[in-house]
């Protein structure tokens, strides 16, 4: 029950970030709702398709309703929400941890190994945001901004090494809660300290130009 509640809270926060991206790009109402919807449930849908199971978000009206509610709230209250964006970031971090934990648990239940668990755990958490950014022709934020996808991967790796421990064998919900809390803590620390991975610097010339120069010199 607790994991489901956190899952819905995370879906709500993810959907709000999608709606604000739509506002940034001045989309119409349809685009506004679609971006919120895909951010909220996109990652889970991709995960379940890979697992070959009916997408959980489409087997019940609950998730779609949560996303639509987030869109309505964003539409009518975008200024108060923007002024309290730190709260949205906190709830988003809860969603990041919960989505990762659920994705890892589903992958483990289907017999996936290390890379399968880590990739599906991360996909569950960052897939919706990636779809959101692609739809508005942006480089996905998770590839260049903050310690976001990295926090999800840290939690997914921890899940792999912990889920076979005796204490979690008969209590997968406890493990998911532990992983969700771990990711939440990592994400909050990253936000406060401004952590991010080292960024690559743009090359002065393209590889083709550098190759041609080398051939000329030789």
C-alpha positions as CSV (number, residue, x, y, z in Angstrom):
1,X,0.0,0.0,0.0
2,X,2.8,2.4,0.9
3,X,4.7,1.7,-2.3
4,X,1.5,2.2,-4.4
5,X,0.9,5.5,-2.6
6,X,4.5,6.7,-3.3
7,X,4.1,5.5,-6.9
8,X,1.0,7.7,-7.4
9,X,2.6,10.7,-5.7
10,X,5.6,10.3,-8.0
11,X,3.4,10.0,-11.1
12,X,1.7,13.2,-10.1
13,X,5.0,15.1,-9.7
14,X,6.4,13.7,-13.0
15,X,3.2,14.7,-14.8
16,X,3.5,18.3,-13.4
17,X,7.1,18.5,-14.8
18,X,5.8,17.5,-18.1
19,X,3.1,20.1,-18.0
20,X,5.6,22.8,-17.2
21,X,7.7,21.7,-20.1
22,X,4.7,22.2,-22.3
23,X,4.2,25.7,-20.9
24,X,7.8,26.5,-21.6
25,X,7.3,25.5,-25.3
26,X,3.9,27.2,-25.5
27,X,2.1,24.1,-26.6
28,X,-1.6,23.9,-27.1
29,X,-4.0,22.2,-24.7
30,X,-3.6,18.8,-26.4
31,X,0.2,19.0,-26.2
32,X,-0.1,20.2,-22.6
33,X,-2.0,17.1,-21.6
34,X,0.0,14.7,-23.7
35,X,3.3,15.9,-22.3
36,X,2.0,15.6,-18.8
37,X,0.6,12.1,-19.5
38,X,3.7,10.8,-21.2
39,X,6.0,12.1,-18.5
40,X,3.9,10.5,-15.8
41,X,3.5,7.0,-17.2
42,X,5.8,6.8,-20.2
43,X,8.7,5.1,-18.4
44,X,6.5,2.4,-16.9
45,X,4.8,1.7,-20.2
46,X,8.2,1.2,-21.9
47,X,9.4,-1.0,-19.0
48,X,6.3,-3.3,-19.2
49,X,6.5,-3.6,-23.0
50,X,10.1,-4.8,-22.6
51,X,9.0,-7.3,-20.0
52,X,6.2,-8.4,-22.2
53,X,3.4,-7.7,-19.8
54,X,0.3,-5.4,-20.1
55,X,1.4,-1.9,-19.1
56,X,0.3,-1.3,-15.5
57,X,-0.6,2.3,-16.2
58,X,-3.2,1.1,-18.8
59,X,-4.8,-1.7,-16.9
60,X,-6.4,0.7,-14.5
61,X,-7.8,4.3,-14.8
62,X,-6.0,5.4,-11.7
63,X,-2.7,6.5,-13.3
64,X,-4.3,8.3,-16.2
65,X,-6.6,10.1,-13.8
66,X,-3.6,11.2,-11.7
67,X,-1.9,12.6,-14.7
68,X,-5.0,14.4,-15.9
69,X,-5.4,15.8,-12.4
70,X,-1.8,17.0,-12.4
71,X,-2.5,18.7,-15.8
72,X,-5.6,20.5,-14.4
73,X,-3.7,21.6,-11.3
74,X,-0.8,22.8,-13.4
75,X,-3.0,24.7,-15.8
76,X,-4.9,26.6,-13.1
77,X,-2.1,27.0,-10.5
78,X,1.1,27.2,-12.5
79,X,2.3,30.4,-10.8
80,X,1.9,29.2,-7.2
81,X,3.5,25.8,-8.2
82,X,6.5,27.5,-9.8
83,X,7.0,29.6,-6.7
84,X,7.3,26.4,-4.7
85,X,9.3,24.4,-7.2
86,X,11.5,23.0,-4.4
87,X,8.5,21.0,-3.2
88,X,8.0,19.6,-6.6
89,X,11.7,18.6,-6.8
90,X,11.3,16.8,-3.5
91,X,8.2,14.9,-4.6
92,X,9.9,14.2,-7.9
93,X,12.8,12.7,-6.0
94,X,10.3,10.4,-4.2
95,X,8.9,9.4,-7.6
96,X,12.4,8.8,-8.9
97,X,13.2,6.4,-6.1
98,X,9.9,4.6,-6.1
99,X,9.8,4.1,-9.9
100,X,13.3,2.8,-9.8
101,X,12.5,0.3,-7.0
102,X,9.4,-0.9,-8.8
103,X,11.2,-1.3,-12.1
104,X,14.0,-3.3,-10.4
105,X,11.5,-5.5,-8.5
106,X,9.7,-6.3,-11.8
107,X,12.9,-7.1,-13.6
108,X,14.1,-9.3,-10.8
109,X,10.7,-11.2,-10.7
110,X,11.1,-11.9,-14.4
111,X,14.6,-13.4,-13.9
112,X,16.7,-10.6,-15.3
113,X,20.4,-10.3,-14.4
114,X,22.5,-7.3,-13.3
115,X,22.2,-5.2,-16.4
116,X,18.6,-6.0,-16.9
117,X,17.6,-5.0,-13.4
118,X,19.7,-1.8,-13.5
119,X,18.5,-0.7,-17.0
120,X,14.8,-1.5,-16.4
121,X,15.0,0.2,-13.0
122,X,16.4,3.3,-14.5
123,X,14.1,3.1,-17.5
124,X,11.1,3.1,-15.2
125,X,12.3,6.3,-13.5
126,X,13.7,8.4,-16.4
127,X,11.8,7.0,-19.4
128,X,8.9,9.4,-19.1
129,X,11.2,12.5,-18.8
130,X,13.2,11.3,-21.8
131,X,10.1,10.9,-23.9
132,X,8.9,14.3,-22.8
133,X,12.1,16.0,-23.9
134,X,12.3,14.1,-27.2
135,X,8.7,15.2,-28.0
136,X,9.8,18.9,-27.7
137,X,13.1,18.3,-29.6
138,X,15.4,18.8,-26.6
139,X,18.4,16.8,-25.5
140,X,16.9,14.7,-22.6
141,X,17.7,16.5,-19.3
142,X,18.8,13.2,-17.7
143,X,21.8,13.2,-20.1
144,X,23.2,16.5,-19.1
145,X,21.6,18.0,-16.0
146,X,22.3,17.2,-12.4
147,X,22.7,13.9,-10.6
148,X,19.3,12.5,-11.7
149,X,19.7,9.4,-13.8
150,X,22.9,8.7,-11.8
151,X,20.9,8.5,-8.5
152,X,18.5,6.1,-10.1
153,X,21.4,3.9,-11.3
154,X,23.0,3.9,-7.9
155,X,19.7,2.7,-6.3
156,X,19.3,0.0,-9.0
157,X,22.8,-1.3,-8.4
158,X,22.1,-1.4,-4.7
159,X,18.9,-3.3,-5.4
160,X,20.7,-6.0,-7.3
161,X,23.2,-6.6,-4.5
162,X,20.5,-6.5,-1.8
163,X,17.5,-8.4,-3.2
164,X,19.0,-11.9,-2.5
165,X,19.8,-11.1,1.2
166,X,17.7,-13.3,3.5
167,X,16.1,-10.3,5.2
168,X,14.6,-9.2,1.9
169,X,13.8,-12.7,0.4
170,X,10.3,-12.8,1.9
171,X,9.7,-9.0,2.1
172,X,10.3,-7.4,-1.3
173,X,8.2,-4.4,-0.3
174,X,10.8,-3.6,2.5
175,X,13.6,-3.7,-0.1
176,X,11.7,-1.4,-2.5
177,X,11.1,1.0,0.4
178,X,14.8,0.9,1.3
179,X,15.9,1.5,-2.3
180,X,13.4,4.4,-2.7
181,X,14.7,6.0,0.5
182,X,18.3,5.5,-0.6
183,X,17.6,7.2,-4.0
184,X,15.7,10.0,-2.3
185,X,18.6,10.7,0.0
186,X,21.2,10.6,-2.8
187,X,19.0,12.9,-4.9
188,X,18.5,15.5,-2.1
189,X,22.2,15.6,-1.4
190,X,22.9,16.1,-5.1
191,X,20.4,18.9,-5.2
192,X,21.8,20.6,-2.1
193,X,25.5,20.2,-3.1
194,X,25.0,20.8,-6.9
195,X,26.5,17.4,-7.8
196,X,26.8,16.5,-11.5
197,X,29.0,14.2,-13.5
198,X,31.9,15.7,-15.5
199,X,30.7,17.1,-18.7
200,X,32.4,16.5,-22.0
201,X,33.9,19.6,-23.8
202,X,33.0,20.3,-27.3
203,X,35.8,19.6,-29.8
204,X,37.3,22.6,-31.7
205,X,37.1,20.6,-35.0
206,X,35.1,17.6,-36.1
207,X,36.7,14.1,-36.2
208,X,36.6,14.3,-40.0
209,X,38.5,17.6,-40.1
210,X,41.1,16.3,-37.7
211,X,41.5,13.1,-39.7
212,X,42.0,15.1,-42.9
213,X,44.6,17.4,-41.2
214,X,46.5,14.3,-40.0
215,X,46.5,12.9,-43.6
216,X,47.8,16.2,-45.0
217,X,50.6,16.3,-42.5
218,X,51.6,12.7,-43.2
